[in-house]
Amino acid sequence: MARTGGKRQLKAASVPTKQKTAGSDKNPSTVQASIAPLGSALPEPFTPAAPSLYPFLSTLPHDHVFLTHLDRTPTDLKRYVFLVPCLLNLLIILGLCVRIYYAIPTYVQQISAIFGYDSPYKVNVAQESTTSLIGTVFERTFLLFADYALFSLLGSWPREFLFGSVRSRFAGPVEWRWTLGFRDVEVIVRRGRKWDGPLFVQPRSEDDQQQQQTQLSSQTSARSTASSKSKSSGKERTTPWNSDEIGTLKFKSSPAMAPSKLSKTGYLLLDKDYDLDFRAILDAHRLAIVTESSPSTSEERPRLDLNDIDGCVFVYYDDPKVERFKQALVDLKCRDVFYRWIEIVQFETIDEQQRRKALTELKTLLEAKGVALDTLFDDIGGVQGLPGL
């Protein structure tokens, strides 16, 4: 789960999964996300992702579950599989073009009839019966709605295939293959469909529901009612997941990460629960590329080892205490201290002695910037709930 800068802070969680490399006989290996969890509130079996994944996780939206793995199927198979949707969308485009060719003269003649010009669709109302007029209206209305459904529903397939959509962050399969081509090893990022939405929305408390019912019963105003409904339903989640939600996540993610499932090429993994996130795929490859022509700038660019995201499940999990701690450090212009603390907590705090050492290092870093650690803890309400402290 990615917690990015700004309103939410960087803390990522991933599920270690057993994965067998497609097309090989190697033993299954566990993809390790972190040595120790960042906090007790983190649901099992999630652990914080390594800091090396932060550049990639910062590009992911917070309102979906993401599955990542490496696709090692042969490139010839990838080409053949991608050829199927290409031909299908080409066939749809040709069909729509044929429909446009025949529909334009029809609609032009109907519009001409509306303005009183001579047209085969012109109707003499005085001479036609009521039944005939009703049939004419129904026929033309049905034609209009049929064409609308044809172009809005069926036409959306080639449009999203070429240009993507708002949901896919305007990245589609054509941009994916045009940019990356067909590689021996490719990153596949899958995004949960509508089922994962409730996991990232703050559930309404009894007080919120009672307040909304009071507003609805009093009929204060349409504007205030709509405002209260939108605020109660769109609030960001700060409460832990319950057992049912954790069970739903496991039920949806475990079969999707099974070795038999991952042995398929990426485009064959589309199903009712997960869709491919082409923007995330492009971002992952972009972060893993080294620009040979400008080595000086490539060293400054964020890097990503693709093997680190092989067989992982990423979700965003909010922690209000960590968020307040991060925001307090940002306000004091000590953002780098926060990221150092993240590294300490994940990799260096195992026993009580190392925790004291980590606290001493944190105090030293803050004092170097003129910040008192005790004052900082008082501002955020103490150290209770802060992992590693």
Residue pairs with C-beta under 8 A, 6 or more apart in sequence:
1 11
1 12
1 13
1 14
1 46
1 49
1 57
1 62
1 314
1 315
1 316
1 317
2 10
2 12
2 49
2 54
2 57
2 58
2 60
2 62
2 314
2 316
3 9
3 10
3 11
3 12
3 57
3 62
3 316
3 317
3 318
3 319
4 10
4 57
4 58
4 62
5 58
5 335
8 62
8 316
8 318
8 323
9 322
9 323
9 326
9 327
9 338
10 54
10 57
10 58
10 326
10 339
10 342
11 38
11 48
11 317
11 319
11 322
11 342
12 48
12 49
12 53
12 54
12 57
12 314
13 33
13 38
13 42
13 46
13 47
13 48
13 49
13 314
13 315
13 317
14 31
14 33
14 34
14 46
14 47
14 49
14 53
14 312
14 313
14 314
15 33
15 45
15 46
15 253
15 257
15 312
15 313
16 30
16 31
16 32
16 33
16 45
16 47
16 311
16 312
17 30
17 31
17 257
17 311
17 312
17 313
18 28
18 29
18 30
18 259
18 311
19 28
19 29
19 31
19 69
19 257
19 259
19 262
19 310
19 311
20 26
20 27
20 28
20 259
20 262
20 263
21 72
22 71
22 72
22 73
22 262
22 263
23 72
23 73
23 74
23 263
24 72
28 259
31 308
31 310
31 311
31 312
33 46
33 47
33 48
33 49
33 50
33 312
34 47
34 48
34 49
34 50
34 346
34 347
35 346
35 347
35 350
36 47
36 345
36 346
36 347
36 349
36 350
37 46
37 47
37 48
37 387
38 47
38 48
38 319
38 322
38 342
38 345
38 346
38 387
38 388
39 319
39 321
39 322
39 385
39 386
39 387
40 387
41 240
41 317
41 319
41 385
42 48
42 317
43 240
43 241
43 246
43 317
44 246
46 315
46 317
48 342
48 345
48 346
49 57
49 312
49 314
50 308
50 346
51 339
51 342
51 343
51 346
52 303
52 304
52 305
52 308
53 304
53 308
53 309
54 302
55 287
55 302
55 303
55 304
56 283
56 284
56 287
56 304
56 309
57 314
59 279
59 280
59 283
60 66
60 280
60 314
60 316
61 169
62 200
62 316
63 196
63 197
63 200
63 316
64 191
64 192
64 196
64 200
64 277
65 191
65 192
65 196
65 199
65 249
65 252
65 253
65 313
65 314
65 315
66 189
66 190
66 191
66 192
66 277
66 280
66 313
66 314
66 315
67 189
67 190
67 253
67 256
67 257
67 274
67 312
67 313
67 314
68 187
68 188
68 189
68 190
68 284
68 309
68 310
68 311
68 312
68 313
68 314
69 187
69 188
69 257
69 262
69 309
69 310
69 311
69 312
70 185
70 186
70 187
70 188
70 306
70 307
70 310
71 78
71 185
71 186
71 187
71 188
71 265
71 266
72 184
72 185
73 263
73 264
73 265
75 182
75 183
75 184
77 265
78 182
78 186
78 265
78 266
78 267
79 182
81 265
81 267
81 268
82 173
82 177
82 182
82 267
85 161
85 173
85 267
88 157
89 157
89 158
89 161
89 162
92 154
92 155
92 157
92 158
93 158
96 150
96 151
96 154
96 155
96 158
99 147
99 150
103 147
106 121
106 143
109 119
109 120
109 121
110 119
110 121
110 140
112 118
112 119
112 121
112 122
113 119
113 121
113 122
113 123
116 122
121 140
123 133
123 136
125 133
128 136
156 165
159 165
160 168
160 172
161 172
161 173
161 174
162 172
162 174
163 170
163 172
163 174
164 170
164 171
164 172
164 175
164 278
164 279
165 172
168 275
168 277
168 278
168 279
169 277
169 279
170 279
171 278
171 279
171 282
172 278
173 267
173 276
173 278
175 278
175 282
176 278
176 281
176 282
179 282
179 285
180 186
180 281
180 282
180 285
185 306
186 266
186 281
186 285
187 281
187 284
187 285
187 288
187 306
187 309
188 266
188 269
188 276
188 281
189 276
189 277
189 280
189 281
189 284
190 256
190 269
190 274
190 275
190 276
190 277
191 274
191 275
191 276
191 277
191 280
192 252
192 273
192 274
193 272
193 273
193 274
193 275
195 248
195 252
195 273
196 249
196 252
198 245
199 237
199 241
199 245
199 248
199 249
199 315
200 236
200 237
200 316
201 233
201 234
201 235
201 236
201 237
202 235
202 236
202 237
202 238
202 239
203 237
203 239
204 212
204 232
204 233
208 232
209 232
211 228
212 228
212 229
212 232
215 224
215 225
215 228
216 225
236 318
237 318
238 318
238 320
241 249
241 317
249 315
252 273
253 313
255 261
256 269
256 271
256 273
256 274
257 311
257 313
261 269
262 311
266 276
267 276
269 276
270 276
284 304
284 306
284 309
287 301
287 302
287 303
287 304
288 303
288 304
288 305
288 306
290 298
290 303
291 297
291 298
291 301
292 298
319 385
321 380
321 381
321 384
321 385
321 386
322 386
322 387
324 380
324 381
325 338
325 380
325 386
326 338
328 376
328 379
328 380
329 335
329 337
329 338
329 376
330 338
332 369
332 371
332 376
333 369
334 365
334 366
334 369
334 371
337 362
337 365
337 366
337 369
340 361
340 362
340 365
341 358
341 362
341 388
344 358
344 361
344 362
344 388
345 358
345 387
345 388
348 354
348 357
348 358
349 355
349 358
349 387
349 388
355 388
355 389
358 388
358 389
359 389
362 373
363 373
366 372
366 373
366 376
367 373
377 383
383 389
